[in-house]
Amino acid sequence: MNLACNKVWPECTHSFPGFAEDDISAIRNDIINLCHRAGLYEVDDDDVQDVLESHTKSLSNDELIDLDKASQEVENEGDKEEEPVRGLDIKTLTECLDGIKKAPETLKERDPNPATSSKVAHDVEKSVKIYQEIYDEKNKINQTVLHLLVL
């Protein structure tokens, strides 16, 4: 490809056969210096040379299988659904509070002992009060925003 492009646009083709040994040595030193700056002080020239040589060797079948398994594990971890963002919006609060209000009403209608159902209804209302306050505050904010948008 370089040969054909060289005739059409010679400035875009590479005219070197490879890196000079001095260039490779300088690059290895740069890599070592970067590792040291990153806090990896145990990295030396032999380590860099080992990594460079590892890329010239072809992988065995077992190594390829291990690499494929590791890749699939990483993909499977990414497939797991991320936990949804937790929060209480007005819709969720409305649904929950409506459901909670229906239970004591049903008990009042069906329980032959009105004192028991009234006590349960009072206790439920008292327990849910904090969520009702959160709902009221969010609803008030939404009403204010809507009012400002209309103006």
N, C-alpha and C positions, 0 to 999 in steps of 0.2 A: 504494500500500500504506500509506504514511504517513497518508493521508487517512482510510482505514478504521480503522486502529489508533488514530488520534488521538481518535476518538469513543469507543472502548472503553477505551483506556488511554493517556491523553495524556502521561504522564510518560515513556513509552518511545519517543516519536517525536521526530525531529529537527525543530526549528522554524526552522532557519537555512537560508538559500539557499546559503551558501558561506562561505569564510573571508574575513575582512577583510584588506585589503592590509597593515595593520600586523602582523597575525598571521603572514602569509606571510613578511614581512621578518624577524620575530623567529625564526621556524622556520628560515629560511635561515641566519641568524646562529648558531643553535644547531648546525646541521649543520656549518658551517665550524669552530666551536669544537671539536666532537667530532672532526673530521678532524685538526685541529691537535694535540689531545691524543693522538690515535692515531699521531702522527708524520708525518702527511701535510700538511706545511707548505705545499706548493705549491698546495693546493686554495684557491680564492678564490670570491667571490660569482658571478663569471661562469661558473665551472665548475658550480656548483650550479644556476644558472639554465639552463644548457645541458641538464643532466640532466632538470630539471623540464619543459622545453619538449620534450625528446625523447619524453616520454610522451604528449604531446598529439597528436603526428603519427602517422598510420597508416603501417605498414611497407609498403614496395614488395614486389612478388613476389620479386625477387632477395634482398631482405633476409630475407623469410620462408623462402625455400629455404635460405639460409645458416644461419639460426637452427635450422631443422629438421635440417640436416646436423650442426651442432655438438651438438645434443641427442642425435642418434643415436650420435655418437662417444662421448659421455659414457656413454650406456647400454651401448654395447659394451665400454667399459673396465670397467664394473661387472659385465658378464657373464663376464669372464675369471675362471677359477677361481683363488681365492687359494691360495697355496702352503700346503700342509698344515703344521701345526705339527710341527717336527722333534723327535724324541726317541726314546730307546730304552726301550721298555717291556718287561716280562718276556715277553710273547707274541712280540714281534719278535725279541728276543734268543734265545728258545727255538727259533723257526723257523730263524733263521740258524745258530745253533750246531749244531742237528741236521743241517742241510744240509751244513755244513762238515765235520762228523764222518763223514758217509757217504762223502764223496769219498775220503779216504785208505783207508777200509775196502775200498772197491771196488777201489782200486789194489792193495792188498795181496792181494786175492783173485785178481786177474787178471794182475798183472805177473809175468813169469817171473823177474825179478831182484828178490828180496826186499830186498836191500840198498838199492836205489833207492827202492822204495816205502816202506821204513821211514824213510829219510832224509826223504822228502817228508812223511810223516805226522808226524815229529818237528818239522820246520820249520813245518808248518801249525799244529800244536798250540802251538808257541812263539809264532807270529804272532797267534794268536787268544786268547792268554792274558789280555790286558787285557779283552777282551769277556767272557770266562768269569768274571773277577773282578767285573766290573760286574754280571753276571747273579747271581753268588753273593751279592753285597751286597744287590741288590734282593730276591732271594728270601728272604734272612735277615730283611730289614725286613718283608716281607709275612707271614712266619711269625710274627714278633713281634706284629704287628698282629692277626693271626688269634688268636693265643694270648690277647692282652689282651681281645679281643671275647668269647671263650668264657668268660673268667672273669667 
